[in-house]
Amino acid sequence: MRYLLLMFFILAQLQVQAQATAGYRIYDSRRKQEVGIADIVQAVQPREVLVFGEQHDDSIGHVLELEVLRALHKRFGKEVILSMEMFHRDVQYIIDEYLAGLISEKNFIKEARAWETYKTDYRPSVEFARENGLRVIAANTPSRYTNMVTRKGLRSLDALSREVRKRYIAPLPVDTLTGRYYDNFLKAMGGHTVPGMNLYQSQNLWDATMSWSVSQAMKAQKNAVVLMLNDRFHSDEHLGLVKRLEDDYKKKVTTISCFAAADLAQPDWSAYASLADFVILTEGRPEAGQEKGESAK
């Protein structure tokens, strides 16, 4: 028994050293120790959601998203669903057509309005899903409707047709979350709102639609395990879309917050532990104000 415990300790240390060499480190905020990708996946069960909160320009983070997806697939097979902030709900049928091999990748990228960084950042995960028969969910609100809310407020959504409201946005009315999430939003905005613009209302529509998209996908696939990719502001501290998943849809959610940090070599984990269940630091270029894990959208 002592020999097995010693071997486990040695392997764990080698894993942590390998991560540091690869340019990232993973911290389990609940167990208060450094772990590996396998530990993240073991923390997830069927009918649960794993939210990967990313820093959009962190190349190492995008590589790790694929590694997490691979590990989930190895454990759960075709029960895994990839859900993405990076696509809007009105292009779901285009994604489905591409995954089914009906249309070309060129047409998919153009007509699904893929982000400029799609080929380098998200294509590997989508291609893995396609090759292994996994569903990919376009989770986000179409930008024309978030823009409408920014200009006219959430009440403006009532003017949309019943079909549009049913297919493309979260059920109305959408509550705006107060407390810590609002405080974080104001901080990200420099401590003030923009006159004549309902940015926080559109932020809440964004979160509400993404959480609703995940819940709808899970309703259609009983034992699904969802990997949700989004900017970490939407999920840090179990706020935003995570709070909606937990409170509105009663989902068990495990969170990851992944971002570049200046103190990767000797991280102060206590400064990051409140951000997520698992915190991943990478050696990329930290965003302004994020050296100590401050959320910013």
C-alpha positions as CSV (number, residue, x, y, z in Angstrom):
1,M,0.0,0.0,0.0
2,R,2.8,2.4,0.9
3,Y,4.5,1.6,-2.4
4,L,1.3,2.4,-4.4
5,L,0.9,5.7,-2.6
6,L,4.6,6.6,-3.2
7,M,4.2,5.7,-6.9
8,F,1.0,7.8,-7.1
9,F,2.8,10.8,-5.5
10,I,5.8,10.4,-7.9
11,L,3.6,10.2,-11.0
12,A,1.6,13.3,-9.8
13,Q,4.8,15.3,-9.4
14,L,6.0,14.2,-12.8
15,Q,2.7,15.3,-14.3
16,V,3.0,18.7,-12.8
17,Q,6.6,19.1,-14.0
18,A,5.5,18.1,-17.5
19,Q,2.8,20.7,-17.5
20,A,5.2,23.5,-16.4
21,T,7.6,22.4,-19.2
22,A,4.7,22.6,-21.7
23,G,3.8,26.1,-20.6
24,Y,0.8,25.6,-18.4
25,R,-0.2,24.5,-14.9
26,I,-3.5,23.3,-13.5
27,Y,-4.8,23.9,-10.0
28,D,-7.7,22.1,-8.3
29,S,-9.3,24.8,-6.2
30,R,-11.3,22.4,-4.1
31,R,-8.5,19.9,-3.3
32,K,-5.9,22.8,-3.2
33,Q,-3.3,21.0,-5.3
34,E,-1.9,20.9,-8.8
35,V,-3.4,18.3,-11.0
36,G,-3.7,17.2,-14.7
37,I,-6.3,17.1,-17.4
38,A,-7.3,13.6,-16.4
39,D,-8.3,15.0,-12.9
40,I,-10.6,17.5,-14.5
41,V,-12.4,14.9,-16.6
42,Q,-12.7,12.6,-13.6
43,A,-14.6,15.4,-11.8
44,V,-17.3,15.3,-14.4
45,Q,-20.2,12.8,-14.5
46,P,-23.0,12.0,-17.1
47,R,-25.7,14.7,-17.3
48,E,-23.2,17.4,-16.2
49,V,-21.6,20.4,-17.8
50,L,-17.9,21.3,-18.0
51,V,-17.5,25.0,-18.7
52,F,-14.1,26.0,-20.1
53,G,-13.7,29.7,-19.6
54,E,-11.0,30.8,-22.0
55,Q,-8.9,33.9,-22.8
56,H,-9.7,34.3,-26.5
57,D,-6.2,35.1,-27.6
58,D,-4.5,32.4,-25.5
59,S,-3.1,29.8,-28.0
60,I,-2.1,27.4,-25.3
61,G,-5.6,27.5,-23.9
62,H,-7.1,26.5,-27.2
63,V,-4.7,23.5,-27.4
64,L,-5.9,22.5,-23.9
65,E,-9.5,22.8,-25.0
66,L,-8.9,20.1,-27.6
67,E,-7.1,18.0,-25.0
68,V,-10.0,18.2,-22.6
69,L,-12.4,17.3,-25.4
70,R,-10.3,14.3,-26.3
71,A,-10.2,13.1,-22.7
72,L,-13.9,13.5,-22.3
73,H,-14.5,11.6,-25.5
74,K,-12.2,8.8,-24.3
75,R,-14.3,8.5,-21.1
76,F,-17.8,9.2,-22.3
77,G,-17.7,8.5,-26.0
78,K,-20.5,9.9,-28.2
79,E,-22.3,11.3,-25.1
80,V,-20.0,14.3,-25.3
81,I,-21.4,17.5,-26.8
82,L,-19.3,20.5,-27.7
83,S,-21.1,23.8,-27.1
84,M,-19.6,27.0,-28.3
85,E,-20.0,30.7,-27.7
86,M,-18.2,31.3,-31.0
87,F,-21.3,30.4,-33.1
88,H,-24.8,31.9,-33.1
89,R,-27.9,29.9,-32.8
90,D,-29.1,30.9,-36.3
91,V,-26.3,29.0,-38.0
92,Q,-26.9,25.7,-36.2
93,Y,-28.3,24.0,-39.4
94,I,-25.1,25.1,-41.2
95,I,-22.9,23.4,-38.5
96,D,-25.1,20.3,-38.7
97,E,-24.7,20.2,-42.5
98,Y,-21.0,20.4,-42.3
99,L,-20.7,17.8,-39.6
100,A,-22.8,15.5,-41.8
101,G,-20.5,16.0,-44.7
102,L,-23.1,17.7,-46.8
103,I,-21.3,21.0,-47.4
104,S,-17.7,22.1,-47.8
105,E,-15.5,23.5,-45.1
106,K,-15.1,26.7,-47.1
107,N,-18.9,27.2,-47.2
108,F,-19.2,26.3,-43.6
109,I,-16.7,28.8,-42.4
110,K,-18.2,31.6,-44.6
111,E,-21.8,31.0,-44.0
112,A,-21.6,30.1,-40.3
113,R,-19.7,33.4,-39.8
114,A,-16.8,31.7,-38.1
115,W,-14.5,34.0,-36.2
116,E,-11.3,35.2,-37.9
117,T,-9.3,33.0,-35.6
118,Y,-11.4,29.9,-36.2
119,K,-8.8,28.0,-38.2
120,T,-6.1,28.3,-35.6
121,D,-8.1,28.3,-32.4
122,Y,-11.4,26.3,-32.8
123,R,-11.1,24.3,-36.0
124,P,-9.1,21.4,-34.2
125,S,-12.0,20.9,-31.7
126,V,-14.7,21.1,-34.3
127,E,-12.8,18.7,-36.6
128,F,-12.4,16.3,-33.7
129,A,-16.1,16.4,-33.1
130,R,-16.8,15.9,-36.8
131,E,-14.5,12.9,-37.0
132,N,-16.0,11.3,-34.0
133,G,-19.6,11.9,-34.6
134,L,-20.1,14.4,-31.8
135,R,-22.7,17.2,-31.8
136,V,-21.6,20.8,-31.9
137,I,-24.0,23.4,-30.5
138,A,-24.1,27.0,-31.7
139,A,-24.9,28.4,-28.3
140,N,-24.9,32.2,-28.7
141,T,-27.6,34.8,-29.3
142,P,-27.5,36.1,-32.9
143,S,-25.6,39.4,-32.7
144,R,-28.4,41.4,-34.3
145,Y,-30.5,40.7,-31.2
146,T,-27.8,41.4,-28.6
147,N,-27.2,44.7,-30.6
148,M,-31.0,45.4,-30.5
149,V,-31.0,45.0,-26.7
150,T,-27.9,47.2,-26.4
151,R,-29.7,50.0,-28.2
152,K,-33.3,49.5,-27.0
153,G,-33.2,47.3,-23.9
154,L,-34.5,43.8,-23.1
155,R,-38.2,44.8,-23.6
156,S,-37.5,45.3,-27.3
157,L,-37.3,41.5,-27.7
158,D,-41.1,41.3,-27.2
159,A,-41.5,42.8,-30.7
160,L,-39.8,39.8,-32.3
161,S,-41.9,37.1,-33.9
162,R,-42.9,34.0,-31.9
163,E,-40.8,31.9,-34.2
164,V,-37.7,34.0,-33.7
165,R,-38.1,34.0,-29.9
166,K,-38.7,30.3,-29.9
167,R,-35.6,29.4,-32.0
168,Y,-32.9,32.0,-31.3
169,I,-33.1,33.6,-27.9
170,A,-33.6,32.4,-24.3
171,P,-37.2,32.3,-23.0
172,L,-38.4,35.8,-22.0
173,P,-38.3,37.6,-19.7
174,V,-34.6,37.5,-19.1
175,D,-33.6,38.6,-15.6
176,T,-30.5,40.8,-15.1
177,L,-28.3,39.4,-12.4
178,T,-27.3,41.8,-9.6
179,G,-24.6,41.5,-7.0
180,R,-21.1,40.3,-7.8
181,Y,-21.7,39.7,-11.5
182,Y,-22.8,43.3,-12.0
183,D,-19.9,44.6,-9.9
184,N,-17.5,42.6,-12.1
185,F,-19.1,44.0,-15.2
186,L,-18.8,47.5,-14.0
187,K,-15.2,46.9,-13.1
188,A,-14.5,45.6,-16.6
189,M,-16.2,48.7,-18.0
190,G,-13.9,50.9,-16.1
191,G,-16.3,51.5,-13.3
192,H,-19.1,53.2,-15.3
193,T,-21.8,52.4,-17.8
194,V,-22.1,53.9,-21.3
195,P,-25.0,56.5,-21.6
196,G,-27.7,55.4,-24.0
197,M,-26.4,51.8,-24.2
198,N,-27.8,48.8,-22.4
199,L,-24.6,46.7,-22.4
200,Y,-25.3,44.9,-19.2
201,Q,-28.8,43.8,-20.4
202,S,-27.3,42.4,-23.6
203,Q,-24.6,40.6,-21.5
204,N,-27.4,38.9,-19.6
205,L,-29.2,38.0,-22.8
206,W,-25.9,36.5,-24.0
207,D,-25.5,34.4,-20.9
208,A,-29.2,33.4,-20.8
209,T,-29.2,32.1,-24.4
210,M,-26.0,30.2,-24.0
211,S,-27.2,28.5,-20.8
212,W,-30.6,27.7,-22.5
213,S,-28.8,26.3,-25.5
214,V,-26.9,23.9,-23.3
215,S,-30.0,22.8,-21.4
216,Q,-31.9,22.2,-24.6
217,A,-29.0,20.1,-26.0
218,M,-29.0,18.0,-22.8
219,K,-32.8,17.6,-22.9
220,A,-32.4,15.9,-26.3
221,Q,-29.6,13.7,-25.1
222,K,-30.3,12.2,-21.7
223,N,-26.8,11.2,-20.6
224,A,-24.9,14.0,-22.3
225,V,-21.7,15.5,-21.0
226,V,-21.4,19.1,-22.4
227,L,-18.1,20.9,-22.9
228,M,-19.0,24.6,-23.1
229,L,-16.4,26.9,-24.5
230,N,-16.7,30.6,-23.7
231,D,-14.9,33.7,-22.6
232,R,-14.1,33.2,-19.0
233,F,-16.0,36.4,-17.9
234,H,-19.2,34.5,-18.6
235,S,-18.3,31.8,-16.1
236,D,-15.7,32.9,-13.6
237,E,-16.8,32.6,-9.9
238,H,-19.7,30.4,-11.0
239,L,-21.5,33.5,-12.2
240,G,-23.0,34.5,-15.6
241,L,-24.1,31.5,-17.6
242,V,-23.0,29.1,-14.9
243,K,-25.3,30.6,-12.3
244,R,-28.1,30.3,-14.8
245,L,-27.3,26.7,-15.6
246,E,-27.3,25.9,-11.9
247,D,-30.3,28.0,-10.8
248,D,-32.6,27.9,-13.8
249,Y,-31.9,24.5,-15.2
250,K,-30.6,22.6,-12.1
251,K,-27.4,21.4,-13.8
252,K,-24.3,20.3,-12.1
253,V,-21.5,22.5,-13.5
254,T,-17.7,22.1,-13.1
255,T,-15.8,25.2,-14.2
256,I,-12.4,26.0,-15.7
257,S,-10.8,29.4,-15.8
258,C,-7.8,29.4,-18.3
259,F,-5.6,32.4,-19.0
260,A,-2.1,33.6,-19.3
261,A,-0.4,34.7,-16.1
262,A,2.9,36.5,-15.4
263,D,3.6,34.3,-12.3
264,L,3.3,30.9,-14.0
265,A,6.7,29.8,-12.7
266,Q,5.7,30.5,-9.0
267,P,1.9,31.1,-9.0
268,D,0.1,32.4,-5.9
269,W,-2.8,29.9,-6.2
270,S,-4.7,31.6,-3.4
271,A,-5.1,34.7,-5.7
272,Y,-6.8,32.5,-8.3
273,A,-8.7,29.8,-6.4
274,S,-12.0,31.7,-6.3
275,L,-12.2,32.0,-10.1
276,A,-13.2,28.4,-10.9
277,D,-13.1,24.7,-9.8
278,F,-10.0,24.3,-11.9
279,V,-7.6,27.2,-12.8
280,I,-5.3,26.8,-15.7
281,L,-2.4,29.3,-16.0
282,T,-0.5,29.5,-19.3
283,E,2.7,31.2,-20.4
284,G,1.0,33.4,-23.0
285,R,0.8,37.2,-22.7
286,P,-1.4,38.3,-19.8
287,E,-4.2,40.7,-20.7
288,A,-4.2,44.1,-19.0
289,G,-5.4,43.7,-15.4
290,Q,-5.3,39.9,-15.5
291,E,-1.9,39.2,-13.9
292,K,-3.7,38.3,-10.7
293,G,-6.7,36.7,-12.3
294,E,-9.0,39.7,-12.6
295,S,-11.9,38.9,-15.0
296,A,-12.4,41.1,-17.9
297,K,-14.7,40.9,-21.0
